[in-house]
Amino acid sequence: MSVLPTIFGEKAVLRILDKDALQLDLTRLGFDPGALEQFEKAIHQPYGMVLITGPTGSGKTTTLYSAIHTINSPEHNIMTAEDPVEYNLKGVNQVQINDGIGRTFASALRAFLRQDPDVILVGETRDLETAQISIRAALTGHLVFSTLHTNDSPSTVARLIDMGVPPFLVASSLVLVVAQRLARKVCTSCKEPYEADEERLVPLGHVPIGVGSTPFYKGRGCPACNFTGMKGRIAIYEVMPINQELRDLVLRSASTSELRQVAQAQGMKTLRQAGLLKVIEGVTTVEEILRVTVAE
């Protein structure tokens, strides 16, 4: 719960955590097949850093927990530092951060490195100290997962460098960057088709896949969705594997736009493109994707 005093009273926000709704199956989160393959390859690496980016409430924790669940086994010593610990994961050593008593992300990370971990999850990279320890852990034989608040995958590199991390450390440690957003789904109880063409989506940033004329869906509104036409949410992902070409660009401090251009040339789908594919699949609406993503 967050309460903020305003000039005419108080503004309150409730964040509801439904532990029973936790979905740990990577195949059901919203990854398209190509992006899922790249993500699974990254989380099975023996060392390196995987970053999940996006604003508060975009589903980063669920994606991270799903990744941990996928690789969790008795042979893996997995340690997490979280603020707060939202879900209890069997077989995982979870630590609750408490800045008030000095149990910060950075201090927890230092302690982790004396516990012989295989996988480390850092709930959020908030400062340079945490970023530096995480990156050094990734460079010394540990697989490190963390989150960062950036708008998309390519701008994550600029954010790390802006925090004070040298480009050569960023280039050496990063394995994969994922940006994500949550989009509302069309209500399955009242969804109805309307005829459209994928060419209509091209001015919005869509890259044609050859389906031509195809039905799109929208919700009519019913009691199940409180007459909104939308019920439930799905994640859309922008997955950027860090290969040698991108590492070279990072080393010479290339701009975010240049990183994005090269990543797209190598097959990366932007958040907008991934979202518009969900429209073609009948999962969500054009308006919803325009609401949660920006055109490149």
ZALOPA-406209 format. One record per residue: x, y, z of N, C-alpha, C in turn. Coordinates in steps of 0.02 Angstrom, whole numbers, plus 50000, padded with zeros to 5 digits. Example, Ala and Ser with C-alpha at 12.3 -4.5 7.8 and 13.67 -1.06 7.14 Angstrom:
% residues 2
506604971650390506154977550390506604983550390;506424988850354506844994750357506455000250394;
This chain:
% residues 296
500424994150000500005000050000500445006250000;500275011049958500645017349955500145023049963;500285027450011499855033250024500255039550014;499975044149976500315050349959499875056349978;500125061050020499715066950036499675071649977;499075073649958498975078549905498615084649934;498525089849895498255096049923497525095349945;497165090349918496465089549938496335083049976;496845080150004496755073850040497325069150027;497175062650024497695057650014497535053249954;498055051649916497985047049860498275040349881;497885035049874498105028449896498115023549838;498625019349837498685014149787498775007449823;498375002549804498434995749831498734991249777;499254987749795499544982949748499384975949775;498974972349738498724965849762499144960249733;499404956049776499814950349755499424943949763;499254940849707498884934549708499374928749701;499584925849757500094920649755499844914349720;499194913249720498924907249688498954907849612;499024914049587499014915049514499714914949483;500234913549524500914913549497500984908249442;501214910449384501294906049327502044905249314;502304899149326503024898049320503214894349256;502744893449210502884890049147503094895249095;503724895149075503974900049027503584900148962;503324894348941502974893948877502304897448878;502054899248938501394902248943501414909648962;502004912548964502064919548985501924924448928;502074922448866501964927048810502554927448762;503094923648774503654923548728503454920648661;503674923648605503594920248541504134914848537;504064909848493504514904148494505254905948488;505424910648444506124912548435506404915848497;506024920448527506254923848587506324919048646;505854914248650505884909248704506514905048698;506684903148638507284899048627507904902848649;507944909348632508524913448651508554914348727;507974915248759507944916248831508164909848868;507894904148846508074897848878508814896248869;509084897848812509804896748800510214900948850;510004907248862510374911648906510344909248978;509754906949001509694905149072510014898449087;510234894849035510594888649047511354889549039;511574895849031512294897149028512604896149097;513234894149101513544893149167513714899649203;513794905049166513964911549197513754917249151;513764923249178513554929149140512964932549173;512744938049144512194941949173511604942249125;511004940849152510374941449115509974946949150;509784952149112509414957749141508704957949113;508214958949158507524959849139507354967149153;507104970849104506974977949113506244979649101;506044985149130505354987449122505134991449182;504584994949178504344998949235504064994549291;503924997649348503614994049404502944991149381;502824984849400502184981649383502144978949312;502724977849280502714975149212502834967649209;502854964349268502914957149268503614954449270;504104958749286504804956549287504924950949337;504634951549397504734946449448504474939649426;503904939549394503624933149370504094929949319;504364934049273504824931349223505454928549257;505714932249306506314929949341506174923449379;505614923149415505444917149453505344911149406;505064912449348504964907049299505634904349274;506114908949264506774906949242507114902749297;507064905049360507364901449416507044894549423;506374894349416506004888049421506234883049367;506374885649307506574881449251507244878049264;507714881749294508384878949304508494876149374;507984876649417508054874449487508134866849491;508644864849528508754857749540509184857049603;509194851249635509604850449695510344851749684;510564850949621511284851949607511474859349603;510964863749597511094870949589511004874449657;511504878249677511444882549736511194889349711;510544890649720510244896749695510094901349754;510314907649750510214912449804509904918849776;509404921449811509064927549788509074932849842;509134939149821509064944949865508484948949838;507944949549878507324952549854507044957649903;506684962449876506364967549918505684969349887;505134966049908505114960749958505154953849925;505204948649967505134941749942504394940649929;504204940249865503484939949848503214932849849;503604928049826503384921149824503924916749855;503724911249886504194906549914504344901049863;504974900349844505164895449794505524889649828;505264883649819505554877749850506264876449824;506724875349871507414873749851507834879749835;507574885849846507954891949832508074895749897;508684898249906508864902049966508684909349955;508134911649985507884918349973508034922950033;508294928850020508474933650072508054939950064;507754942150119507354948250121507814954250134;507814958950088508214965050097507884969550149;508304972550191508054977250242508574982750251;508474988250214508964993750216509044996650286;508514996350326508524999250393509034996150439;509204989850428509704986550470510354985050432;510414988250373511024987450335511044981350290;510494977750284510474971850240510264974250171;510734977350136510594980150070510734974850016;510554976549954510714972049899511464970849895;511854976249902512584975549896512864971149952;512644972150015512914968150070512694960850064;512074959750041511844952850030512264949449977;512414953149923512814950249869513504948249893;513804952549933514474950849960514444944350000;513914943650040513834937550080513714931450035;513324932449982513184926949936513824923949908;514294928349890514904926049857515344921749902;515194921749968515544917350014515164910850026;514594910049989514164904149999514194899349940;514684900349896514784896049838514144895149796;513844900749773513224900149734513364898349661;512874895249630512904894149557512504899549521;511924901349550511484906249520511294911449573;511334917849554511154923349599510614927549566;510094928949605509564933549581509584939849625;509674945549593509664951949628509014955449608;508574956449657507904959049642507904965349601;508374969849615508404976149577509094979149581;509364981349524510004984849523509864992249531;509954994749593509755001649608510335006549605;510945004149615511505008749621512135005649591;512655009749587513285007549556513595001849594;513585002049661513894996849701513594990049687;512924989749686512574983449671512744981049601;512744985749553512894984049483513594981249476;514074984349510514774982049504514874975149535;514574973949593514644967349625514304961949582;513714963549554513344958849512513754957049450;514054962149419514434960949358515064957049373;515394958549429516004954749446515824947449462;515234946449492515004939549504514894935949438;514604939549389514474936549324515114934949287;515654938649303516294937549269516714932249303;516494929949361516894925049399516524918449408;516134916549357515844909849357515154909149387;514784914649394514104914249420513604916749368;513024913649367512474916049324512064920849366;512014927149344511684932349383511064934949346;510504934949382509894937949356509754944449394;509524949549360509324955649395508834959549353;508564964949383508104969249347508364976349347;508124980149298508334987149290507744990949262;507684997349279507135001349253507375005149191;507235002349132507385005849069506795004849022;506785008748969506215008548923506225002648875;506825000548855506874994948808507544991548818;507674986348780508284982448788508914986348770;508944989648711509564993148693509754998748742;509265002148771509435007648817509695005248884;509664998648897509934995848958510684996848963;511014996248906511744997148905511925004248925;511575009148897511695016148914511555017448988;511045014149015510865015149086511425012549131;511705006749116512255004049156512865008549153;513025010949093513605015349086513485021949122;512855024449118512685030649153512745029849229;512625023749254512695022449326513425022449347;513885021749298514595021849314514965015449299;514615010549269514945004149252515355005149188;515995003549187516395004349126516125000049069;516155002649007515894998848950516194991948942;516854991148958517164984548949516864979348997;516644981549056516324976849102515624974949079;515264979949052514594978549024514644973648967;515114974848921515194970548862515394963448882;515814962848933516074956248953515554952048990;515104955349027514664951649073513974950149044;513704954749004513014953848981512934947948934;512444943848946512284938248902511644939648863;511154942648897510494943848865510134949348904;509764953548867509344958648897508634957748872;508154957848918507454957048901507074963248925;506694966348881506234971748902505534968848898;505094970748944504424968048942503894973048965;503284971848942502694975648963502114970748971;501614972849009501004968849016500444972148976;500114968148935499544970648896498914966748916;498354970148918497724966748935497504962348877;497204956648894496964951948844496224953048830;496024951248769495314951548752494944946248792;494374948048820493974943448860493754937448817;493904931448840493744925448801492994923948802;492634926848850491914925448856491504929448806;491764935248785491364939448740491754941848679;492324938548664492724940848608492364939448542;492414944148496492094943248431492574945648377;492574942248319493054943948266492804949648223;493274953048192493114957648138493664957048086;493474957648024493954956447970494444962347963;495084960747959495594965947951496164963147909;496664967147897497244965047857497874967147893;498374962847890498984964447927499334970647898;499184972247835499474978247805499264984547843;498684984147876498454989847917498934991247975;499304986147995499754986848052500454989348032;500614989147967501274991147945501464998247964;501015003247955501195010047976501325010648051;501085005748090501175005948163501835002648184;502194999748136502834996648152502864989148140;502314986248114502294979048103502704977048042;503064971448048503414968547991502984962847965;502724963347902502254958247876502544951147879;502104946447898502304939447902501924935147851;501524938547809501204935047754500524932147768;500184934347822499514931547836498964935147798;499114941247773498634944947733498004946647772;497434945347742496794946647774496674941447829;496534943747889496464939247946495994942347998;495644938348037495204941348087495584944048147;495414950048169495644952848232495064951948281;495194952748345494674951748395494604957648442;494004958648465493874963548517493334960848564;493304963448625492804961048672492174965248668;491614961948666490974965548663490794968548730;491014965248784490844967348852490324962648882;490474959948941490014955148972490144955349048;489724951949087489834951949160490514949049181;490774944249141491414941049159491984946049160;491964951049116492504956049112492274962849137;491714962949173491434969149200491284974149144;491094971349086490884975249027491444979749000;492074977449009492634981248982492874978248916;492714971848904492964968448844493664965648852;493974966948910494664964548922494684960848989;495044955148990495104951349052495764947549052;496154948449104496804945149108497334949249072;497974947149081498524950749049499034945749021;499394948048971499934944048943500544948448935;501134945448942501744949248935501974949448862;502244955048842502574955548776503314956948789;503734953748749504454953748763504864956248704;505404959748721505914961848673506564958648697;506804953648662507374949648684507984951348642;508524953548676509134955548641509734951448666;509914946048631510524942348650511134946648634;511634946348677512244950348667512764945948632;512854947148567513364943348530513984947648520;514464945048483515104948448477515034955248443;514604955848393514514962248359514254967548406;513754965648448513484970448496513994972048550;514404967148570514924968448620515424973648594;515604973048530516064977848500515764984948501;515114985348488514774991848489514774994748560;514654990448609514654992748679515344995248699;515864991648677516554993548695516735000448669;516465002248611516615008948585516065013948600;515645012248651515135016848675514665019248620;514425014548579513955016248526513295018748555;512925022548517512295025448540511765020048545;511235021548584510675016848592510355015348525;510275020448483509955019348418510365014748374;511025015148379511455010748339511405003548365;511395002648430511304996048459510634993048437;510104997248439509444994848420509434992748346;509754996848304509764995448232510104988748218;510674987548250511034981248239510654975348267;510354976248326509974970748357509374968848314;509034973848286508464972348241508694968948178;509264971048152509534967848091509694960448105;509844958848168509994951948187509364948048206;508784951248202508154947648213507764949448275;508004954348314507634956248374506974959648356;506434957248387505784960548379505704965748435;505524971848417505414976948468504774975348507;504664978948562504054978048601503444979248558;503464984448516502884985948472502764980248424;503294977648392503214972248344502954965848378;503224964348437502994958348473502264959148493;502064965248512501374966448531500894965748472;501094968348415500664967948356500574960748332;501064956548345500984949348330500444946248374;500394948748437499864946448482499174948548456;499144954248422498514956448391498314951548336;498794949748294498654945048239498454938248266;498734936348324498554929948354497874930148389;497574936148393496914936848424496924937348499;497514938648529497574938848601497374945548630;497554950948595497414957648620497194962248563;497144968648576496894973348525497444978248504;497354981248447497824986248422497874992048471;497304994348496497295000048542497694998548605;497654992448630498014990648691498764990748679;498984988348622499704988248607499954995348597;499564999648565499775006648557499815010048625;499415007848672499415010848739500045009248778;500305003048770500855000848813501545001148779;501565002548713502215002748678502265009148638;502885010748618503005016548575503275014048508;503165018048457503405016348390504165017448387;504505013148351505235013948344505385018248282;
